[in-house]
């Protein structure tokens, strides 16, 4: 099973790192891309992971979130190279907080 693509907000609080939001869903780059693509932040993060070929498991019991997760796959084709570069350039403090979890081999750590 793949890690959840939206992080684990009840486990990691990125706001302990100066300048970072509490979760990836609140990241300014993610919000900018989401607004440009008329999508949610969650859809952008799922689409970004999908484009990288990362197996994802965006779990939800909410039917609306399930539909959003499916729509994110189509969004992956709409992300531009510039979108992908911006999303991949965001810092990944998760690895510093918890080195065994969600440490991708792409993008800065």
N, C-alpha and C positions, 0 to 999 in steps of 0.2 A: 504494500500500500504506500502510495506517495504521501509526502507531507501536505498539509493543507496550504494552498497557494496564498492565502491571506495572512499567514502567520498564525501565531497563537497569542492573541491579545491578553488572555488571562494568565499567560506565562511570561511573555516578554513585554516590557514597557520601554519602548524606544526613547521616550521623553527623558530618560535618565542621561541620555547623550545630548549635550547642548546642541540646540538648533534642529533637533529632530522631533517629529510629531509622535504621539503615543503609539500609533499604529500605522501600518502601510496605507490603510484606507484614508488617512488624513494627510498623506504626503502631497506637497504642492505640485510636484511633477506629475504624479498620478492624477490629481484633480484637473490639471491643465489638459492632459491628454484625454481624460474622460469628457470634459466639456467640449473639446474640439470634435470628438467622435459621437457626441450625444449618447454617452454610455455612463454607467456607474463606475466608481473607483474599483469595485470588486470585479466587474467585467473586464476592466483594463488589466488588472493583475492576473486574472485567469488567462486572458488572451495573450499577454506577454509570456507567461510560462508555456502556454501551448505552442507559440511560435518558436520557442527555444527547444521544443521537443521534450519538455519535462512532463512526465506523467503526473497528472494532478487529480486530487480528490476533494473538490469543493463541496463538502458535506452540508446538507440542509434538510430540514423537515418542512420547510416553508415552501409551498408550491410556487409562489412568486419568485423566490430566490432560485428554485430549481429551473424555472424558465429563463431567468437571467443568466444562469450558468451555461445553459445550452446556447443562448444567444451570444455568449462570449466567444464561442468557437468561431462563429462567423466574423466577429469583430477582429479576430486574429489576422485575417486577410486584409483588413482595412488599416491596420497599424503601419505607418510609414517607417522607412529606415531611420528617419530622424526621431520618430516616436520611440522606436526600439532602443536607439542609442541613448536617448534621454532617460528612459526607464532603467536601462542597464547601468547607467552611471550613478544611480542613487547609492548612498552608503548602505552597507549591510551590517548594522551593529549586532544582529542576532548572533553571528559567529563569535563576536567578542564576548557576548554575554553567556553563550551556551554553545561551545564549539562542536558538539556532536549533532546539532540539529540544524537543518536547512542551510547548509553551507555550500552554495553552488560553486561550480568551477568557472562560471562566467561572471563578468562584472566585478567591480571593486568589492573588497571585503572590509 
